[in-house]
Amino acid sequence: MIKGIIFCVCFLFAQLFVLSYIDHRHGSGESATRQATTAQNSQRQREDDEEEQA
């Protein structure tokens, strides 16, 4: 019974590692896009703030 529990725990960690690896590989391209979009929005907000102050 203990061998079965140990096997299940090891299998769980293996699955979590594989899913994490896939998530990092798949999500890296999207995060770069999100960062670029966020940077553009910040630039627009700064320009709007400067226009309001002038």
HELIX and SHEET records of a PDB file:
HELIX    1   1 ILE A    2  GLN A   53  1                                  52    
END                                                                             
